[in-house]
Amino acid sequence: MNKYWNSYTETLPREELDRIEFKYFKNILSYAKNHSNLYKEKLKGIEVEDIKTVEDIKKVPFTYKEELRKWQEDVDPFPYGGILGVPIEEVSTFRQTSGTTGRPVYVPESYESWQWRIESWCHILWMAGFRPRHRIFLPFGYNVYVAFWEAHYAAEKIGCEVVPGGALDTKGRVNKIIELKANAMAGTPTYLLNIAKEAMEMGIDPKSLGIERALGAGEPLPEATRLRIEGLYGCKMFDHIGSTETCGFAGMCEEQKGLHIVEPFFLVEMLDRETLSREVDVGEQGVIVITPLGRKSFPVIRFNTNDVAVKGPDNCPCGRTSKKMMEIVGRVDDIRKIRGVLFSPKTVEQLIRSEFPEIVEYEIVVTRQDIMDEITLRIEVDPSLSEEQAASIAKRLAEGHKIKTNLTCKVKIEPAGTLPRYDLKAKRFKDLRGGH
Ligand SMILES: [Zn+2]
């Protein structure tokens, strides 16, 4: 069976991909300017003819999530407002963002745009080795959120057999996997860990479930967490990145080193954090800015995701010619200065997942005492451990934290079951300093 979902586009020479994406960018820019009220207004000063070179793309302003919200509030047609890019009669499915703060963004998908989105996701699944032999279990009720619907339809399209796993509790899901001999899954990393834990509590070794392949969605997947899931299930675990506004735009190939951008579906820029005007070099951190190049029902131009990733090298051994991004460092909003040092909560997750399997749940809280910032790691440890063992874990964690972040922290052991549990988007980082 072919290694590539689309062996033509996935192996096109770099210059050819750049040429196609530049052409598509101008097309969608022109389309947005003519069909979306948001862009009619926003792009008043920009003529498509003025975009003559790739460098000219930088003349086009960024789009921020906040603007999308603003253009929906009390703006016709209900509920999509000025972001809609097709007559409302063409909208065939409703989705919305799952942000935990503020009003969600309502996302209109026409049949055509939805199919475009699914096709992009087919690349992600195929690249991660999902094949028609897989019976894939999706352990969620998808509700109005997009990622698992994308996974569902794309898995069908590539020929997998899809088992929707909504309306069951975790135990019920473990039983369903066993009953149907499902051999693949997609889920948030947190929830895949929870399923493994539940199985163990039921006296079942997660390895015996027969899950061969899994895809992470909805949350960042640090390498340590990825390896932990692989170890628990004895499976291969892959990552992808996307959002409701942008679609899934990059996925992990068999090499399991970084994420390939799905080209030429997206124009992805990685810009320096200080000026947002320079494409970063390989190995450098950049803010991800995305233009989906084929979605007309909801055109988004140069969407600033606020996500920071390390730019990956060219020439992946898998033979794909697409650009790569390596580690996702975190969201610009989550990377904070604490006592003058840049701190990313992801470093702590990485540390806990790789070195502290006894820690069941955790939370990072940053507070300010007088003028001093303080980090507290609240942890819950395996309840079968003694107090001395728990204290020793706390001590090792504080030392490990100091080594990894160059910041001291307090570690507080909480009673079992006190910290919140998450199925979808985990929020384990709380900065309570105000005005940081
Ligand atoms: Zn590759």
Residues whose N, C-alpha, C, O or C-beta is under 5 A from the ligand:
A	BS01	ZN	C253 E255 C316 C318 R320
